[in-house]
Amino acid sequence: MPSAVFPHAAVDEVLRTVLARNPGEPEFHQAVTEVLESIAPALVERPEYVEAGILERLVEPERQVLFRVPWTDDRNRVQVNRGFRVQFNSALGPYKGGLRFHPTVNLGIIKFLGFEQIFKNALTAQGIGGAKGGSDFDPHGKSDAEIMRFCQSFMDELYRHLGEHTDVPAGDIGVGAREIGYLFGRYRKITNRHESGMFTGKGVAWGGAEVRTEATGYGAVFFLEQMLQRRGQGLEGRRAIVSGAGNVALYAIEKLQQRGALPITASDSSGYVVDESGIDLALLKQIKEVERGRVSDYAARRPSARFVAGGSVWDVPGELALPCATQNELDGAAAATLIRNGLVAVVEGANMPCTPDAVDAFRGARVLFAPGKAANAGGVATSALEMSQNASRQRWTFSDSEQRLQAIIVAVHDQAFEAAERYGAPGDYVVGANTASFVKVADAMLAQGVI
């Protein structure tokens, strides 16, 4: 299947403007280009989108907040980081999107993530807009006290831009239960309100939702199942290559195992492990979630596993690929290797982990490919369910929450599949996901006027 890119004068003009106005932000350029180039058929069918300036408004955030975050380390030295919150689009509901704490974070990264979040959130049909935030703070190697002081300083500024009807953050890379606890506690202290619905990913005992931790990884596998079923296939017995070792990867591995697949890899910044017997998930969770160790520690304790320092996890043969680490981790060369090794399907567990060359290679080889805005929507979908529980003061069981999550992901898949067929690109989930979500957002923007 060739890459479904359709020419349209309005798209070309907006892309030129984005490149000129946002220099030095390649990830943002990449995200915008992918969306706009795949929605041209919808623009032809609905010229009022172009006439109303929807594209020009869509690529410009409604608000960008950049602030200083001073904090004191354990040696009583003052450190300064940058904080970001990009509130991209609220046409469908309050801004919703995670916070990322990682040294690579900059404005361009946050804008790319926030832009993607618009469409991901639209696909969930949960009434939430798109945003993203974070800091170039690195929690690795920091004490709990240092992380607490940083989080409190970060929230001292950000709180004024948040609220359950305004902007609802969650976690992302570097922001887990510990960080969310510190952030929410500071918000509660500053505002004198226990406004549970203004932050998601909370501990279950104080307003969090069952399945939130597992949701992104589980959702990616649910989406994968739906794609395979459309081809009369299943997961049973298939070798799966998974990158990453955070929440998304761990719980994608868990659900793959529950469905009878054989995930055999995990990775982190030090390298990757291959375990031909199948990943021992209990051991990997102990190392990554409890000990905060490296995947090399897994190989040292697991006789059937081997550790490869550096290198590419995508050199390992498998039928299923689930990139669950970070953006642009899987390039064209890696895609070619996977295809030669018998790849059947790719599901993006992370945000935009495949480069454009890799995506083109998968689509050209007729490999099933699920873009992150559709495949990893399970996390934000369950965050929206958490908001619903907070608003109604209800508590759902794990089983009930997982069933709701699966129903949402099945609906996301079906929207993308059907939109791809309608707009002339059957089987192309990139076109389908982008177009189905764009039409929802664009219609809301049209209805609400020029704001």
C-alpha positions in Angstrom: 0.0 0.0 0.0 1.6 3.3 -1.0 1.8 6.2 1.4 -1.5 8.0 1.2 -0.5 11.6 0.7 -2.9 13.8 -1.2 -2.0 17.2 -2.6 -4.0 20.2 -1.5 -3.1 23.9 -1.8 -4.4 24.9 1.6 -2.3 22.1 3.2 0.8 23.2 1.4 0.4 26.8 2.5 -0.2 26.0 6.2 2.7 23.6 6.3 5.0 26.4 4.9 3.7 28.7 7.6 4.3 26.1 10.3 7.9 25.6 9.2 8.6 29.3 9.1 6.9 30.2 12.4 8.3 27.3 14.4 12.0 26.9 13.5 14.1 24.2 15.2 11.1 22.1 16.1 11.4 19.0 13.9 9.1 16.7 15.9 6.3 19.3 15.8 6.9 19.7 12.0 6.7 15.9 11.6 3.4 15.6 13.6 1.7 18.4 11.7 2.9 17.2 8.3 1.6 13.7 8.9 -1.9 14.9 10.0 -2.4 17.6 7.3 -1.1 15.5 4.4 -3.6 12.7 5.2 -6.7 14.8 5.7 -6.8 16.4 2.2 -9.7 14.2 1.0 -11.8 15.6 3.9 -10.9 19.1 2.9 -12.1 18.5 -0.6 -15.4 17.1 0.6 -15.8 19.9 3.2 -14.3 23.1 1.7 -15.9 25.1 4.6 -13.0 23.8 6.7 -10.6 25.7 4.6 -12.8 28.8 4.2 -13.2 29.1 8.0 -9.4 28.9 8.6 -9.6 25.7 10.6 -6.2 24.5 9.6 -4.5 27.8 10.5 -6.2 27.8 13.9 -5.6 24.1 14.5 -1.8 24.3 14.2 -1.5 27.2 16.6 -1.8 26.5 20.3 -4.6 28.3 22.1 -2.0 29.0 24.9 1.6 28.3 25.6 3.0 28.6 29.1 6.8 28.7 29.7 8.1 29.2 33.2 11.1 29.0 35.6 11.2 26.2 38.1 13.7 26.9 40.9 14.3 24.2 43.5 16.9 23.2 46.1 18.8 20.0 46.0 19.9 17.9 48.9 23.2 19.8 49.2 21.2 23.0 49.5 22.2 24.3 46.1 19.6 26.1 43.9 18.8 24.4 40.7 16.7 25.9 37.9 14.7 24.0 35.2 12.1 25.1 32.6 8.5 24.2 32.9 6.0 24.0 30.0 2.3 23.6 29.4 0.9 23.9 25.8 -2.9 24.1 25.8 -3.5 23.3 22.2 -7.2 22.9 21.6 -10.3 22.9 23.8 -13.0 22.6 21.2 -14.2 19.2 22.5 -13.7 19.8 26.2 -11.1 20.8 28.9 -7.5 20.4 27.9 -6.2 16.9 28.7 -2.7 15.5 28.4 0.3 14.3 30.4 3.3 15.9 31.9 6.8 14.6 30.9 9.9 15.1 33.0 13.0 14.3 31.0 16.2 16.2 30.0 15.2 16.1 26.3 12.0 18.1 26.9 11.8 21.4 25.1 9.0 23.5 23.6 9.0 21.7 20.3 8.6 18.3 21.9 5.7 19.5 24.1 4.0 21.1 21.0 4.3 17.9 19.0 2.9 15.9 21.9 0.1 18.4 22.5 -0.8 18.5 18.8 -1.0 14.7 18.7 -3.1 14.8 21.9 -5.9 16.8 20.1 -6.6 13.9 17.7 -6.0 11.1 20.2 -8.5 12.6 22.6 -11.0 13.2 19.9 -11.0 9.5 18.9 -11.8 8.5 22.5 -15.2 10.4 22.3 -14.7 11.3 25.9 -15.2 15.1 25.6 -11.6 16.2 26.2 -9.3 18.7 24.4 -5.6 18.4 23.7 -2.6 19.6 25.8 0.8 18.5 27.0 3.3 19.8 29.5 6.5 18.9 31.4 10.0 20.0 32.2 13.6 19.3 31.3 14.0 18.1 34.9 15.5 14.5 35.2 14.0 12.5 38.1 16.6 9.7 37.6 19.1 9.7 40.4 17.2 12.3 42.5 16.1 11.6 46.0 12.4 11.6 46.9 12.9 14.8 48.8 14.5 16.5 45.7 11.7 15.3 43.5 9.1 16.6 46.0 10.7 20.0 46.1 10.9 20.2 42.3 7.2 19.1 41.9 6.1 21.6 44.5 7.9 24.4 42.7 6.6 23.3 39.3 3.0 23.4 40.6 3.5 26.8 42.3 3.3 28.2 38.8 1.3 25.7 36.9 -1.7 25.5 39.3 -3.1 28.8 38.0 -3.7 27.3 34.6 -5.4 24.1 35.8 -8.8 22.9 36.9 -11.2 20.1 36.3 -13.1 22.3 33.8 -10.0 24.0 32.4 -7.0 21.7 32.1 -6.5 18.2 33.6 -2.9 16.9 33.5 -1.7 13.3 34.0 1.6 11.4 33.9 3.9 10.6 31.1 7.7 9.7 30.9 9.3 10.5 34.2 6.0 11.3 35.9 4.6 8.3 37.8 2.5 7.8 40.9 5.2 9.4 43.1 5.4 12.6 41.1 1.6 12.8 40.6 1.2 12.5 44.4 3.5 15.4 45.0 2.0 17.5 42.3 -1.6 16.9 43.4 -0.7 17.5 47.0 0.7 20.9 46.2 -2.3 21.8 44.1 -4.6 20.9 47.0 -2.5 22.9 49.4 -2.4 26.0 47.2 -6.0 26.1 46.2 -7.5 24.7 49.5 -9.7 22.4 47.3 -9.7 18.6 47.1 -10.5 18.8 43.4 -9.9 15.2 42.5 -10.9 15.6 38.8 -8.1 18.1 38.0 -5.4 15.4 37.9 -5.5 11.8 36.7 -3.3 8.9 37.3 -3.8 9.4 41.0 -3.4 6.6 43.6 -6.6 4.4 43.7 -7.0 5.1 47.5 -7.3 8.9 46.8 -9.3 9.2 43.7 -7.5 7.2 41.1 -9.0 4.7 38.7 -8.4 1.0 38.4 -6.6 0.0 35.2 -5.1 3.5 34.7 -1.6 2.2 35.2 -2.2 -0.6 32.7 -4.4 1.3 30.3 -2.0 2.4 27.6 -0.3 -1.0 27.2 -3.5 -2.9 27.4 -5.2 -0.6 24.9 -2.4 -1.0 22.4 -2.9 -4.8 22.5 -6.7 -4.4 22.3 -6.2 -2.3 19.1 -3.7 -4.9 17.7 -6.3 -7.6 18.3 -8.9 -5.7 16.3 -6.5 -5.1 13.4 -5.6 -8.8 13.2 -9.3 -9.9 13.5 -10.1 -7.8 10.4 -7.7 -10.1 8.5 -9.0 -13.3 10.2 -5.9 -13.6 12.4 -5.1 -13.6 16.1 -2.4 -13.2 18.7 -2.0 -16.8 19.8 1.6 -18.0 19.5 3.0 -14.9 17.8 6.5 -13.6 18.7 6.3 -9.9 19.8 9.1 -7.4 19.9 8.5 -4.8 22.5 10.7 -1.7 23.1 10.8 0.1 26.4 10.4 -1.0 30.0 8.1 1.6 31.5 4.4 1.4 32.1 3.4 1.1 28.5 5.8 -1.7 27.7 5.3 -3.6 30.9 1.5 -3.8 30.5 1.6 -4.4 26.8 3.8 -7.4 27.6 1.3 -8.4 30.3 -1.7 -8.3 28.0 0.1 -10.0 25.2 0.9 -12.9 27.5 -2.7 -13.0 28.6 -3.8 -13.3 25.0 -1.3 -16.1 24.2 1.4 -14.1 22.4 5.1 -14.5 23.2 6.8 -11.1 24.0 10.5 -11.8 24.1 12.1 -8.3 24.4 12.3 -5.2 26.6 14.7 -2.2 26.4 15.9 0.9 28.1 18.6 3.5 27.4 21.4 1.0 28.2 20.3 -1.6 25.6 17.9 -4.4 25.3 17.2 -8.0 26.5 16.1 -11.0 24.5 14.4 -13.8 26.3 13.5 -16.6 23.9 11.5 -18.3 26.7 9.3 -15.3 27.0 9.7 -12.3 29.3 9.4 -13.1 33.0 7.1 -10.2 33.7 7.2 -10.6 37.5 11.0 -10.3 37.5 11.0 -7.4 35.0 8.4 -5.5 37.1 10.5 -6.1 40.3 13.6 -4.6 38.6 11.9 -1.7 36.9 9.0 -0.7 39.2 10.5 -1.6 42.6 14.3 -1.5 42.3 14.3 1.1 39.5 17.1 -0.9 37.9 18.2 -1.6 34.3 17.2 -4.3 31.8 20.7 -5.6 32.1 19.8 -6.6 35.7 17.0 -8.8 34.2 19.5 -10.7 32.0 21.8 -11.2 34.9 19.1 -13.0 36.9 17.4 -14.8 34.0 19.4 -17.7 32.5 17.3 -17.8 29.3 17.9 -14.0 28.6 20.8 -12.2 27.0 21.5 -8.5 27.2 22.7 -6.5 24.2 24.3 -3.1 25.1 23.2 -0.4 22.7 22.2 -1.8 19.3 18.6 -2.0 18.0 15.9 -4.2 19.5 14.3 -4.2 16.1 17.1 -6.6 14.9 15.3 -9.3 16.8 12.9 -11.3 14.5 9.2 -11.2 15.3 5.8 -11.0 13.8 4.5 -8.2 16.0 6.3 -5.0 16.8 5.2 -2.7 19.7 7.5 0.4 20.0 6.7 1.6 23.5 9.7 3.8 24.4 9.9 7.3 22.8 9.5 9.3 19.7 11.4 8.3 16.5 13.0 5.2 18.0 12.2 3.1 14.9 13.6 4.3 11.6 13.5 3.3 8.0 16.4 0.9 8.3 14.9 -0.8 11.3 11.6 -1.1 9.5 13.3 -2.8 6.6 14.9 -5.3 8.9 11.6 -6.1 10.6 9.8 -6.6 7.3 12.6 -9.0 6.1 12.1 -10.9 9.3 8.4 -11.6 8.7 6.7 -8.7 10.4 2.9 -8.8 10.3 1.8 -5.8 12.4 3.1 -2.7 14.2 1.3 -0.9 17.0 2.7 2.4 18.3 2.6 2.2 22.1 4.6 5.4 22.5 3.9 8.8 20.8 5.2 8.9 17.2 7.9 6.3 17.8 8.2 5.5 14.1 9.9 7.9 11.7 8.1 8.9 8.4 10.4 6.6 6.5 9.5 3.7 8.7 5.8 4.4 8.4 6.1 4.6 4.6 8.0 1.2 4.6 5.3 -0.5 6.7 2.4 0.9 4.6 4.3 0.0 1.3 4.8 -3.6 2.5 1.1 -3.9 3.5 2.1 -4.5 7.1 -0.7 -3.5 9.5 0.3 -0.2 11.1 -1.5 1.5 14.0 -0.5 5.1 14.7 -0.1 6.1 18.3 -2.9 8.6 18.3 -5.3 5.6 17.9 -3.3 2.7 19.3 -2.2 4.3 22.6 -5.4 6.2 23.3 -6.1 3.8 26.2 -4.2 5.8 28.7 -6.1 9.1 28.1 -9.4 7.2 27.7 -9.0 5.7 31.2 -8.0 9.1 32.5 -11.3 10.4 31.2 -13.0 7.5 33.0 -11.2 8.6 36.1 -12.5 12.1 35.7 -16.0 10.7 35.4 -15.6 8.7 38.6 -14.3 11.7 40.4 -17.2 13.8 39.2 -19.8 11.3 40.3 -17.9 10.0 43.4 -18.1 6.5 42.2 -15.5 3.7 42.2 -15.5 1.1 39.5 -13.9 -2.4 39.8 -10.8 -3.4 37.8 -12.9 -5.7 35.6 -15.6 -3.1 34.9 -12.9 -0.5 34.1 -11.1 -2.9 31.8 -14.3 -3.7 29.9 -15.0 0.0 29.5 -11.5 0.6 28.2 -11.7 -2.3 25.7 -15.1 -1.0 24.4 -13.5 2.5 23.8 -10.5 1.0 22.0 -12.7 -1.1 19.8 -14.7 2.0 18.9 -11.5 3.9 18.2 -10.4 1.1 15.9 -13.7 1.0 14.1 -13.7 4.8 13.5 -10.2 4.7 12.0 -11.0 1.6 9.8 -14.3 3.1 8.5 -12.8 6.5 7.9 -10.0 5.0 5.9 -12.5 3.3 3.6 -14.7 6.3 3.3 -11.8 8.6 2.3 -10.3 6.3 -0.3 -7.5 4.6 1.6 -8.9 1.2 2.8 -6.8 -0.5 5.5 -4.7 2.7 6.1 -5.1 3.5 9.8 -3.0 6.6 9.5 -5.5 8.2 7.1 -8.4 6.8 9.0 -7.3 7.9 12.5 -6.2 11.4 11.4 -9.3 12.0 9.3 -11.9 10.7 11.7 -10.5 12.7 14.6 -9.9 15.9 12.5 -13.5 16.0 11.3 -14.7 15.8 14.9 -12.5 18.7 16.0 -13.1 20.8 12.9 -16.9 20.5 13.2 -16.7 21.6 16.9 -14.5 24.6 15.9 -16.9 25.6 13.1 -19.9 25.4 15.5 -18.2 27.6 18.1 -17.1 30.4 15.8 -13.7 32.1 15.3 -12.1 31.9 18.8 
